[in-house]
Amino acid sequence: MPLRIRHVREDEAPRPSSKGETSEDMNQLKSEMMRLSSGAVLEIEAGSEKAVRGVKTLVTRASKQLGKGWRHWHVGTKVFARPKREQSRRGRPRKS
């Protein structure tokens, strides 16, 4: 089915549901990510299996904002996250 696009006046359009502010969950998650000690893993309870995807997306967005890569996985309704380890270089260095 093709998209139906039309122009409407601004006063006829519904108001946005959010103000474009950062969510409280995102701020809390970034705070916990920064405080995570070495060798530890974050455990986040999603509440339901449908919410797991949203939590994992939140972890990805927060890690990009912090400038560090994070690995995340889930078991049931719990999402686990930890910073990605530095990758070791495989093989020998190239000769010039």
Summary of the structure (lengths in Angstrom):
residues: 96
radius of gyration: 20.2
end to end distance: 57.5
largest distance: 67.2
contacts: 164
relative contact order: 0.15
helix: 34%
strand: 17%
